[in-house]
Amino acid sequence: MRKLFLIGSVLMTLLSATAFARGPAMVVVGPGFGPYGWYGSYYGPYPYGPYLVANVGQVKLDTHVKEADVFIDGSYAGTLRDLKTMMMRPGNYDISVRAPGRESFEQKIYVVAGKTLKLRPELRVQSAPTPTVR
């Protein structure tokens, strides 16, 4: 019985050591960007969160227009009210923020693992278009 307990203790110690050898990881609860677009922490009958995500960066959007739509690489991601902070994998992205009657914000970004990128789109009110003479 003592041998079994000793072997179990050694195995548990080695298991925790292998978890640290993989590198830093974090548990993320909330929206995340997957290969098929944005999804919440619970989607249909299959719970997806909290889930383990290693090596991610944050993108924070700060603007006064909360009903604006956010697009990532041309795909709709959601409204700004829901996507204040996004956890994204490292890499290049095209972010655009659009609201009706306002100028759109477009920027190419590079997300770095472990870092936070803060974007402040102004989304100014568009001036009335000048009539064109044909």
C-alpha positions in Angstrom: 0.0 0.0 0.0 2.9 2.4 0.8 4.5 1.7 -2.6 1.3 2.5 -4.4 0.9 5.8 -2.5 4.6 6.7 -3.2 4.3 5.9 -6.9 1.1 8.0 -7.1 2.8 10.9 -5.4 5.7 10.8 -7.7 3.4 10.6 -10.8 1.4 13.6 -9.6 4.5 15.6 -9.0 5.8 14.8 -12.5 2.5 15.7 -14.1 2.5 19.2 -12.7 6.1 19.6 -13.8 5.2 18.8 -17.4 2.3 21.3 -17.3 4.8 24.1 -16.5 7.2 23.0 -19.2 4.6 23.8 -22.0 4.9 27.5 -21.4 2.5 30.2 -20.1 -1.3 29.7 -20.7 -4.4 31.5 -19.5 -8.0 30.7 -19.0 -10.3 32.9 -21.0 -14.0 33.3 -20.3 -16.1 35.2 -22.8 -16.0 35.8 -26.5 -13.0 34.5 -28.5 -12.1 34.4 -32.1 -12.0 31.0 -33.7 -11.5 29.7 -37.2 -15.3 30.2 -37.9 -15.8 33.6 -36.4 -16.9 34.9 -33.0 -18.6 32.7 -30.5 -19.6 33.2 -26.9 -18.9 31.1 -23.8 -21.9 28.9 -24.5 -23.0 28.2 -28.0 -25.9 25.8 -28.5 -25.9 22.6 -26.5 -22.1 22.4 -26.4 -20.3 24.5 -23.7 -17.1 26.0 -25.1 -15.9 28.0 -22.1 -14.1 28.5 -20.0 -11.4 27.1 -22.2 -7.6 27.1 -22.2 -5.9 29.5 -24.6 -2.1 29.7 -24.7 -0.2 32.7 -26.2 -2.9 35.2 -26.9 -3.0 39.0 -27.0 -5.7 41.5 -26.2 -7.3 44.1 -28.4 -9.2 46.8 -26.6 -11.6 49.2 -28.5 -12.4 52.5 -26.8 -15.0 54.8 -28.4 -18.2 56.5 -27.4 -20.3 54.9 -30.2 -21.3 51.6 -28.6 -23.7 50.5 -31.4 -20.9 50.4 -34.0 -20.3 47.1 -35.9 -16.8 45.5 -35.7 -15.4 43.6 -38.7 -12.2 41.5 -38.5 -10.6 40.5 -41.8 -13.8 41.5 -43.6 -16.0 39.2 -41.4 -18.6 40.5 -39.0 -17.5 40.0 -35.4 -20.3 41.8 -33.4 -21.1 45.2 -32.0 -18.7 47.3 -30.1 -20.9 47.0 -26.9 -20.1 43.3 -26.8 -16.5 43.4 -28.0 -14.8 46.0 -25.8 -11.9 43.6 -25.1 -11.0 40.7 -27.5 -8.6 37.9 -26.9 -6.9 37.1 -30.2 -4.1 34.8 -31.4 -0.9 36.5 -32.5 -0.8 37.7 -36.1 -1.9 40.3 -38.6 -5.6 41.4 -38.8 -7.6 44.1 -40.6 -10.0 45.7 -38.1 -12.8 48.0 -39.2 -15.4 49.7 -37.1 -18.6 51.1 -38.9 -21.6 52.9 -37.7 -24.5 54.4 -39.8 -24.0 58.1 -40.5 -20.4 58.1 -39.3 -17.0 57.8 -40.8 -15.7 54.3 -40.7 -12.4 53.3 -38.9 -10.1 50.9 -40.6 -6.6 49.8 -39.4 -4.2 47.0 -40.0 -2.9 45.6 -36.6 -0.5 43.0 -35.4 -1.4 41.2 -32.2 1.5 40.2 -30.0 1.1 37.4 -27.4 0.9 38.7 -23.9 0.4 42.3 -24.9 -2.6 44.6 -25.0 -3.3 46.8 -28.1 -5.6 49.8 -27.5 -7.5 51.3 -30.4 -9.5 54.5 -30.1 -11.6 54.9 -33.2 -13.2 58.4 -33.4 -16.1 57.6 -35.7 -16.8 61.3 -36.5 -20.3 62.3 -37.9 -20.2 62.4 -41.7 -20.8 65.8 -43.3 -23.7 66.1 -45.7 -22.6 64.9 -49.2 -22.3 67.6 -51.8 -24.7 67.2 -54.7 -23.1 66.3 -58.0 -24.1 67.8 -61.3 -24.5 65.5 -64.2 
